[in-house]
């Protein structure tokens, strides 16, 4: 048989298997970059799985090398705050009634911090009821009279200024005992 001669045989549906619609394709070759990409993706997956495990294998941090928490800023000394408040009152930066209110709040806060009683939230009657807070009640009572009296600051009653000065002195003595 000469070359290129077609040998009759069983015909497949669709025609010649090498040229018809169902023709077989020759084996494909692939680019080497695909193998590198697959290897790179495999390596990335292994690293992502290993990161949490590596964190667990790290030795615990020595407590001697632990970061030191910041030291809080020192609170202004209460006696210095009383002095500053009195200075503001004497130089007329704040009115006498406001000075009495601030002094009352300061004495209550210091009493609460040092006496172990909630002096900053108790009423005057409750302060008087407890032997621990009774000295505070005397100071707060004097300050109440100055805070809530309308005539204490008029020129007809100059003793209001003397009363406030006595309240500053009593507050200093009390706070000095606690600090």
Residue pairs with C-beta under 8 A, 6 or more apart in sequence:
1 7
12 20
12 22
14 20
14 21
14 22
15 21
16 23
17 23
17 24
18 24
77 179
78 106
78 110
78 175
78 179
79 172
79 175
79 176
79 179
81 106
82 103
82 106
82 168
82 171
82 172
82 175
85 94
85 99
85 102
85 103
85 106
85 168
86 99
86 168
88 94
88 99
89 95
89 96
89 99
89 164
94 102
95 153
96 146
96 152
96 153
96 160
96 161
96 164
97 146
97 147
97 153
99 164
100 143
100 146
100 147
100 164
100 167
101 143
101 147
103 143
103 167
103 168
103 171
104 140
104 143
104 144
104 147
105 120
106 171
106 175
107 136
107 139
107 140
107 143
107 171
107 174
107 175
108 119
108 120
108 136
108 140
109 119
109 120
110 174
110 175
110 178
110 179
111 117
111 119
111 120
111 133
111 136
111 174
111 178
112 118
112 119
112 120
112 121
113 178
114 178
114 179
115 132
115 133
115 136
115 178
116 132
117 130
117 132
117 133
119 127
119 133
119 136
122 130
122 133
124 137
124 140
124 141
124 144
126 133
127 133
127 134
127 136
127 137
127 140
128 134
128 137
128 141
135 174
136 174
138 170
139 167
139 170
139 171
139 174
142 163
142 166
142 167
142 170
143 167
145 152
145 163
146 152
146 160
146 163
146 164
146 167
149 160
151 157
151 160
152 159
152 160
152 163
153 160
153 161
154 160
